[in-house]
Amino acid sequence: MENKIITIGHSKGGVGKSTIAYNLAYSIQQLDEKVTIIDLDFQQTLHFVHGLAEFPTVDVLQPQSASELIELFENLNGYIIVDIGGFDSDINRIALNYASKVIVPISNSVTDVIGFKTFEAILEELDLDGSINLLLNNIHPLAKNFDDVVAATKTDLKHTKLLNTVVRSRKIFRDSLGSGQSVFEFSDYKARNEILGLRDELIII
């Protein structure tokens, strides 16, 4: 079976991994695909978001061990979206190793870029076969020039590319997650189109 595991990771917390994971999962579901989220973040953000949802249509699972995670990878059907925490651990490395695609959200803040350099070292150690996709995320709505962050994240890691999609900093992302919903349950088409753009870059329809 084609590997449909997408892992979202970064060494720094607060870069928007959970927001991307949740909304990406619901965007893929619109293709009539089965989607499961695996929440490995110690903050359990998506576990709690799922609990707030009135009618959730995507399951959120929390494996407690590396062996349990591997079992899920080998037995779940459809797409699996993995949100890993901002720390290095065996279980997070397994989530990276099994992924066909890794998403690394990066804003134009100095701390995000420094955090990427730490994460880059982990990815280099793992020597992944899957693609590594750098995503400009949480970017000011009016920002147009990304030369500085592109230069700062230049890497020799194989299978790495900067995605064309840019996800902007929008209030709807915070508000929707806080109510257990994705942006697809609201009429903010700019936010929705950004997530759909990300989906379509990652998945060949």
Secondary structure, DSSP 8 states (H G I E B T S, - for coil): ----EEEE--SSTTSSHHHHHHHHHHHHHTTT--EEEEE--TT-HHHHHHHH-SS--SEEE---SHHHHHHHHHH--SEEEEE--SS--HHHHHHHHH-SEEEEEE-SSHHHHHHHHHHHHHHHHHT-SSEEEEEEEEE-TT----HHHHHHT----TTEEEEEEEEE--HHHHHHHHTT--GGGS--HHHHHHHHHHHHHHS--
